[in-house]
Amino acid sequence: MVCLHCLQRNRQRAAYHLLLQEARPGRDASIYITEQVTPFYGMLKQRYTNTLGSEYLDADLPAGHISRDGIRHEDLCALSLESASCDVVL
């Protein structure tokens, strides 16, 4: 169920609604989102410049690896991010 106006899926619209309602991040908030190749990531990155996104690319890659295409690899079970480095995680 993709919105024809914003191109976001239901789960993304719901996540954004909760982000605004519960976290109320400022424009400079550090946000980590577990996707990087979707319109949702692009919208967040445009509105919150300190947004970091990632995808799970391959089990053999080290966490934090950046592909040739600029896609960051992260494994949610072993993130390379430092503790308390994000204000919000989606």
Backbone as CSV, one residue per row, in Angstrom:
resi,resn,N_x,N_y,N_z,CA_x,CA_y,CA_z,C_x,C_y,C_z
1,MET,0.829,-1.165,0.000,0.000,0.000,0.000,0.885,1.243,0.000
2,VAL,1.204,1.684,-1.187,2.065,2.846,-1.369,1.206,4.065,-1.689
3,CYS,1.461,5.135,-0.973,0.778,6.397,-1.235,1.287,6.968,-2.558
4,LEU,0.382,7.308,-3.460,0.781,7.845,-4.760,1.346,9.258,-4.654
5,HIS,1.051,9.943,-3.560,1.547,11.312,-3.377,2.979,11.330,-2.824
6,CYS,3.209,10.622,-1.708,4.514,10.690,-1.039,5.406,9.471,-1.316
7,LEU,4.853,8.432,-1.952,5.573,7.197,-2.302,6.001,6.374,-1.082
8,GLN,5.388,6.637,0.072,5.739,5.900,1.290,4.762,4.756,1.501
9,ARG,5.255,3.669,2.064,4.416,2.533,2.423,3.739,2.831,3.770
10,ASN,2.718,2.045,4.090,1.997,2.231,5.355,2.943,2.222,6.543
11,ARG,3.865,1.245,6.612,4.765,1.140,7.767,5.660,2.367,7.866
12,GLN,6.051,2.942,6.731,6.911,4.119,6.750,6.137,5.352,7.206
13,ARG,4.914,5.487,6.734,4.087,6.616,7.184,3.800,6.503,8.672
14,ALA,3.541,5.287,9.139,3.299,5.085,10.576,4.557,5.385,11.383
15,ALA,5.710,4.937,10.905,6.967,5.200,11.609,7.240,6.709,11.674
16,TYR,6.983,7.408,10.584,7.206,8.853,10.573,6.243,9.547,11.536
17,HIS,5.003,9.121,11.549,4.016,9.682,12.476,4.484,9.497,13.927
18,LEU,4.929,8.285,14.269,5.416,8.028,15.632,6.683,8.819,15.935
19,LEU,7.561,8.957,14.951,8.772,9.760,15.136,8.393,11.182,15.548
20,LEU,7.467,11.779,14.818,7.057,13.151,15.118,6.295,13.245,16.436
21,GLN,5.436,12.285,16.687,4.589,12.319,17.880,5.349,12.000,19.160
22,GLU,6.214,11.011,19.129,6.878,10.538,20.347,8.281,11.114,20.549
23,ALA,9.087,11.135,19.512,10.479,11.598,19.662,10.615,13.100,19.469
24,ARG,9.803,13.661,18.610,9.845,15.093,18.310,11.273,15.583,18.072
25,PRO,11.960,15.001,17.100,13.360,15.372,16.880,13.507,16.779,16.316
26,GLY,14.587,17.445,16.735,14.930,18.725,16.148,15.595,18.496,14.798
27,ARG,15.741,19.548,14.013,16.336,19.420,12.667,17.749,18.847,12.699
28,ASP,18.449,19.006,13.824,19.829,18.522,13.918,19.928,17.193,14.675
29,ALA,18.798,16.530,14.915,18.810,15.253,15.639,19.572,14.194,14.848
30,SER,20.254,13.339,15.573,20.971,12.212,14.968,20.002,11.034,14.897
31,ILE,19.620,10.652,13.676,18.636,9.594,13.469,19.290,8.443,12.715
32,TYR,19.128,7.231,13.223,19.587,6.032,12.512,18.362,5.268,12.037
33,ILE,18.338,4.939,10.760,17.220,4.205,10.174,17.764,2.971,9.463
34,THR,17.053,1.871,9.601,17.530,0.599,9.080,17.155,0.391,7.612
35,GLU,17.240,1.450,6.851,17.096,1.382,5.401,17.823,2.574,4.804
36,GLN,18.245,2.415,3.548,18.993,3.505,2.918,18.660,3.661,1.439
37,VAL,17.933,2.747,0.853,17.669,2.804,-0.583,16.191,3.035,-0.887
38,THR,15.472,3.632,0.048,14.044,3.869,-0.126,13.739,5.370,-0.163
39,PRO,12.600,5.736,-0.723,12.189,7.140,-0.671,12.050,7.650,0.770
40,PHE,11.687,6.771,1.700,11.541,7.164,3.102,12.873,7.659,3.662
41,TYR,13.950,6.927,3.404,15.275,7.372,3.853,15.597,8.737,3.228
42,GLY,15.347,8.872,1.944,15.645,10.136,1.260,14.896,11.308,1.864
43,MET,13.631,11.093,2.205,12.827,12.146,2.821,13.389,12.511,4.194
44,LEU,13.729,11.487,5.000,14.293,11.772,6.322,15.621,12.508,6.208
45,LYS,16.486,12.062,5.300,17.808,12.676,5.118,17.669,14.139,4.700
46,GLN,16.655,14.419,3.898,16.423,15.798,3.457,15.952,16.672,4.622
47,ARG,15.114,16.131,5.487,14.554,16.910,6.604,15.459,16.942,7.824
48,TYR,16.211,15.869,8.028,17.114,15.753,9.177,18.495,15.386,8.634
49,THR,19.359,16.360,8.508,20.638,16.149,7.825,21.546,15.140,8.525
50,ASN,21.346,14.912,9.817,22.167,13.942,10.556,21.535,12.555,10.559
51,THR,20.821,12.221,9.496,20.222,10.892,9.364,21.246,9.945,8.759
52,LEU,21.384,8.784,9.372,22.274,7.732,8.882,21.417,6.514,8.577
53,GLY,21.547,5.999,7.368,20.804,4.809,6.974,21.748,3.681,6.635
54,SER,21.220,2.470,6.635,22.019,1.312,6.252,21.114,0.221,5.711
55,GLU,21.734,-0.752,5.079,21.066,-1.951,4.583,21.902,-3.144,5.029
56,TYR,21.283,-4.306,5.079,22.040,-5.536,5.313,22.429,-6.046,3.940
57,LEU,23.734,-6.045,3.638,24.201,-6.387,2.291,24.712,-7.818,2.162
58,ASP,25.520,-8.260,3.112,26.121,-9.593,2.996,26.730,-9.995,4.333
59,ALA,26.555,-11.251,4.697,27.070,-11.744,5.983,28.591,-11.664,6.080
60,ASP,29.279,-11.648,4.947,30.741,-11.617,4.962,31.324,-10.212,5.080
61,LEU,30.483,-9.184,5.015,30.989,-7.807,5.111,31.074,-7.363,6.562
62,PRO,32.090,-6.573,6.882,32.164,-6.035,8.251,31.119,-4.936,8.435
63,ALA,30.589,-4.830,9.640,29.629,-3.773,9.942,30.270,-2.417,9.685
64,GLY,29.503,-1.524,9.075,30.007,-0.196,8.753,30.624,-0.089,7.367
65,HIS,30.749,-1.211,6.668,31.309,-1.208,5.316,30.442,-0.351,4.395
66,ILE,31.063,0.454,3.555,30.361,1.273,2.580,30.617,0.686,1.194
67,SER,29.555,0.356,0.471,29.694,-0.235,-0.869,30.138,0.821,-1.877
68,ARG,30.464,0.375,-3.069,30.846,1.313,-4.145,29.731,2.298,-4.452
69,ASP,28.503,1.871,-4.216,27.345,2.723,-4.469,27.029,3.650,-3.307
70,GLY,27.833,3.612,-2.239,27.621,4.468,-1.083,26.616,3.926,-0.086
71,ILE,26.294,2.627,-0.188,25.344,2.006,0.730,26.107,1.434,1.914
72,ARG,25.681,1.813,3.097,26.335,1.340,4.317,25.753,-0.014,4.717
73,HIS,26.628,-0.942,5.063,26.210,-2.257,5.539,26.210,-2.273,7.058
74,GLU,25.097,-2.711,7.640,25.022,-2.921,9.090,24.236,-4.197,9.356
75,ASP,24.644,-4.906,10.379,23.934,-6.072,10.883,23.303,-5.639,12.196
76,LEU,21.990,-5.692,12.296,21.319,-5.204,13.499,21.718,-5.951,14.760
77,CYS,22.281,-7.142,14.598,22.742,-7.904,15.764,24.156,-7.513,16.177
78,ALA,24.836,-6.720,15.344,26.218,-6.308,15.635,26.510,-4.978,14.948
79,LEU,25.849,-3.930,15.390,26.029,-2.609,14.782,27.428,-2.070,15.038
80,SER,27.928,-1.281,14.094,29.231,-0.651,14.269,29.111,0.732,14.917
81,LEU,27.910,1.172,15.193,27.691,2.494,15.771,28.126,2.519,17.231
82,GLU,28.647,3.650,17.652,29.039,3.794,19.042,27.812,3.914,19.936
83,SER,27.909,3.448,21.151,26.807,3.551,22.111,26.379,5.004,22.274
84,ALA,25.085,5.216,22.346,24.499,6.537,22.562,24.874,7.555,21.488
85,SER,25.191,7.095,20.270,25.573,8.020,19.205,24.377,8.526,18.407
86,CYS,23.192,7.984,18.669,21.980,8.397,17.954,20.920,8.873,18.935
87,ASP,20.221,9.910,18.522,19.111,10.397,19.331,17.867,9.521,19.131
88,VAL,17.698,9.016,17.918,16.524,8.232,17.554,16.951,7.073,16.657
89,VAL,16.345,5.918,16.864,16.568,4.756,15.985,15.220,4.318,15.455
90,LEU,15.144,4.208,14.132,13.918,3.711,13.489,14.227,2.372,12.859
